[in-house]
């Protein structure tokens, strides 16, 4: 089993950027340009290494390899982006890898690219790249090229050696468990061993709502591979455990005027196999709440009036302050009930909500996170 933290250290210590390895300070796949550049690098690394894994390390300074980290990347649907834009797409996995010296909210992103053995190309146009384009690595640069020769396999032995030297051992595992238990001791840390091999640690703040138990500020770490899943203080998740699986069900609390209800958003399951392998599967479960259209028209118009006051910098009454606090959620519910223009209003409100205060802006980010998860599904 590969310890991903060791793998990253070996990649940084012994290799310049090359045809099987790239490093980035950060990536941004929220815009077309960022998506296009990410797809180009994935395509190039897959084509340049048809018989072995390639890697992209994210959160590293380019000049001196300083590990500065990036925010947790919770988008488990990155493979959907790859499949949508690439022909013969490789299998791509994005993992959040913690490092001891980084703050709790920072990790190093590790993208592992497993080729299928077929030539990968762009399926359709994106940004300034044309559909049908084929990319390869030329040293540390991903370049478009004409595919007219067979690619020589020069990296398999190197990658095999790096992965072999990154294998886990009992010392790394025990150190990881004790580090987690000590670091998260205020959040009731626990651990469980699966299949006599895998160790999963988790911790979170417990919250009981009627007969349901939820956790927030949840850290889950697959210690063997130094892979971490994270849910913030704004998230509500339920955890269930069987002999061969660890399941996390994420909920969102939606509604109007304190008449809220918990809705399942997404389910993430870590499956453990008898052959010392595991797989992480995510599935969107969200079914938007439906409301009477006349009620929604009234709420939508009230939101628009609040937004106009916010844009003009006017003073709010106490009731309006409460409406402003719920504005991102109410716009979200309106949009999910086919008020299509509500998403434009939510986007319009972003800079004003950010300027107003951090609490309401966090609610805006949560609404956008739900939309993003739905989009990639």
N, C-alpha and C positions, 0 to 999 in steps of 0.2 A: 504494500500500500504506500502510495507516494505522499509524503508530507509536503503540502503545497508551499509552506513557508520556506522550507529548505530548497525546494525547486526554484523559487523566485531568487533566493540568495545565490544559488549556483548560476542561474542565468545572468544575474547582474555582475557577479564576480569574475566570470570567466569568458564572457562573450560580449563583443560589440554587436550592435544591431546587424542582422544578417538575413539570410534567406529562410530561417526557421524561427526567428525571434525579433520582436519589435517592442519598443517601450514608448509610453506616452505620459505626458504630465496629466492629461485628462482627456476624456472623449465627451462628445455631446451629440446624442442621437435624437434630440428633440426637434432639430431643424434639418432641412433637406441637405444642406452642405455637410453637416456633421454625419448624417446617415451615409451620404455618398462616400465620404472619405473612409469611414469605418468599413463599409462594404468593399471598397477598393483594397484595403489592407488584408481583409479576410480572404478575398479572392486571390490576391497575389501570394499570400503565404500558403494557401491550399494548393495552388498550382505549382509552386516552387518546391513543395515537399509532398509529393503524391503518396509516399509510403511511410510517413512518420508524422507525429504531432508537431504542430507549430504553436507559438505562444505570443501573446501580447500582454505586457505588464503595464498596468495603469496606476499612476500615482507616484511617478519617479521623475526627478529632475534630469533633463537630457544631458547636461554638461558633466555632472559629477556623480550621477546615480544615487543622489540623496533620496531616501524614501520619505516622502512628505504625505502620502496617502490621499484618498479621495473620500467623498461621502459614500455611505452604503448605496449600492445600486440594486433596487428591489425589483427591477424589471426582469422577471423570469421568462418573458416572452421574446427574448432577443432572437431565439431560433426562428420565430415567426417572421421577423424582419429579414433574416437571411433567406428563408424559403421564398418569401415574396419577391425578392429582387435578384436572386442568383439561380442560374441553371446549374444542375448537378451540385447543389449546395453541400458544403461539408457539415459535419456535426459540430456545433459551436456551443461551448459551455462557459458561462461567466460566473466566477466565484468571488466572494468577498473574503479576503484573507487578513486576519488581524496580525498586527505586530506589536510587541510589548511597549515600544517607545512612543507609539502613536496615541492620541486621545481616543476615548471610547467610541466617538462617532466617526472616526477615520479608519479606513482599511486600505489595503492594496487590492486592486482589481486584477484578476488573472483570467484571461481569455484563452481557452484551450481549443485548438482547431484540429479536428480529426477529418482528413480528406476521405473521400469515397473511392478514390482511384480514377475518377473521371475529370475531364477538364471543366473547370468552373468558369462561368462567364456571367456578365450582367444580363438579366432577363429582359429589362426594359430601361428606358431612359431615367436618369435621376441626376439632378443638378446639371453639371456640365459634361457628364459621362453618358455615352450613348449605349443603348441596348445592343448586346452582342459583343461588347468590349471584353477583352481578355487581359488580365494583369498578371505580371510576374515580379519577383523581387530582383532588383539589380543592386546588390550590396545591401544598403540600408534603405533603399527607396523602392516604392511600389510603382511600377511603370507599365503602361499598355504596350503589348508586344504582339507580333504575329506569331501564331503557333505553327511552326513548320518543322520543328525538330523534336526529337524525344528528349525529355528532361532526364539528365543524369542524376542518379540517386547518390548524393555525396554526404547527406546529413544523418542517415539512419543510425550509424554507429555513434555519432556524436550525441544525438538525442537520447539514444539508448543508455549511454554512459551517464548523462546528466540525470535521467530518471532513476537509474540504478543507485546513484549516489544520494538521491533524495528519498530513499526508502525509509519508512518509519521504523522505530524500535521502541522497546518498552520504556526506556528512559525518557524519550520524547513524549510518549503517551502519558506517563505518570506526571511529568513536569507540567504538561498541559492541563491535566485534571486538577492538580493542586493549585495551579495558577488561577484557574477559573473559579474554584471553590473559595479561594481567599479573596479574589478580586470582587466577587459578587455576593459576599456573605450577608449583605444587607437585604438581599432579594430572595432569600430562601433557596439557595442553589441546590440542585439535585443532579444525580447522574444515573445512567443505566447502561449496562453492557448488552449488546445485541450479538447473537450468533457467536458468543464466546470470543469476540474479536473487536467489534466496533464499540467505542465509548462515546455516548452523547451526554453532554452537560447542558443544563438549562436553568434559567432563573428568571423571575418576574414578579411584579407587584400584583398581589391577588385582589380581586374585586368580586363580590357576590351580588348579583342582581336577581332578586326573587330567588328562584331555585337554580339559577345558572351561575357557573363559576367562570370568570374571565381573568386574563392576565394582561398587563400592559408593561411597558419598558422591559420587553422580553429579549433575552440573549439566548441563542441556541448554538452550540458549537459541536461539530463533529470533530472530536479531538484528534483522531488518527490522521486526518488530512488538514487540520487547521482551517477548516471551512466554517464560516459563521453565518447564521441567519439572524436578522435583527428586526424587532418591531418596536416602534417608538412609544412614548408615553401617551400619545394620542390614539394608539391602536388598542383594540380589544380582541384577544385571541383565546381560543379554547384549545387545550392540549389533550390528546388521548394517545395511549401507548398500548401496543400489543407485543407479542413475542418477536415479530419480524418487521415492525413498522413504527415510525414516530410521526404522528399526524398533527398538523397545526391548521386550525380553521380560523380564518380572520373574519371578523364581523365589523359592520359599520352601523352607527346609531343615527337614524334619519327620522325626520318628522317635523311637524309644525306645532308651535305654541305649547311646548312641553309634552306633546302627545307623540313621543318618540317610540321607535321599535328597533330592535336589533335585527339586521339582515345579514345573511351569510354573503361574504364578498369573494373569498378565494380559499381554496384548500391546497395545502402543500404537504406531501407525504414523502418521507424518506424510507424507501424500501431496502431491507437488508437481506442479502442472499446467502446461501450456505457455502458458496464458493469464494467468500471474502470479497464480494463486490457489493456495490450499493447504487441506487438510482434515486434522483429527486424528481418527483412529478408534481406539477402544479396544474390546478384546474379552476377556472372561474365558475363561481356558483351564483353570482349576483342576479337577482330578479328584481328590477326596480319597483318600488311601491307606486301604486296607481291611485289617483285622486280625482274627485269631481272637477270637471273642467271649469265650471263657474267659480268654484272656490279658488282654483289655481289662477284664473284671470285676475281676481281681486288681489291675491298675494303677489302676482307678477307685477301688477301696476304699482302696488305699494313699494316693492323692491326698487322699481325704476325711480320713484319719487325720492326714496332714501339715497340712491346713487347720485341723483342730481344735486341733492343737498351736500353730499360728501364732496363732489367735484367742486362745488362753489365754496367749500370751507365754512358752511353754516353750522350753527350750534344745534345739537339734537336734544330732544326730550328724553327722559329715562326710557319710555316705551320705544322710542326710535333707536336708542342705543342698543336695546335688546334685538330689535329687528336688524340692525346693522351687523351685530354679532352673528346672526343666523343667515345673513344675506348670501354667502357662498353656497350653503346647503340648500336654501330655498331656490336659488337659481338652478342648482344642479337638479333638484326634483322636478322643476318646471321643464327643464331640457329633456329629462328622461320620460316626461309625459307629453313629448312631441311639441313643446314650445321651442322650436328650433332656434329662434333668435335669442333665447336665454343664454346660450353659450357665448354669443358675441357680447352680450351685456357683462357676463362674468369676466371675459377677457378685458373688456373696457375698464372694469373696476379694479383690475390687478394693481396698477401703480398707486391708486388712492388707498386701497386697503393696506398695502405695504407701508405707506406713509402714516396711516392712521394709528395702528399699533400692531404689535407682534402676534397677539392672540387671534385677532380676526384674520390676519394674513396666513397664519398656520391653518386655519379652517379653509381658506382659499386653496392652499397647497394640497390639503387632504381631498377636497372636491376634485381637483385636477388629477390627483393620483388615481382616483376611482375611474375617471374618464379614460385615463391612459391605459389602465388595465383592460377596460372594455374594448378599447380601440384595437389593441394587439390581439384580442381574441376574435 
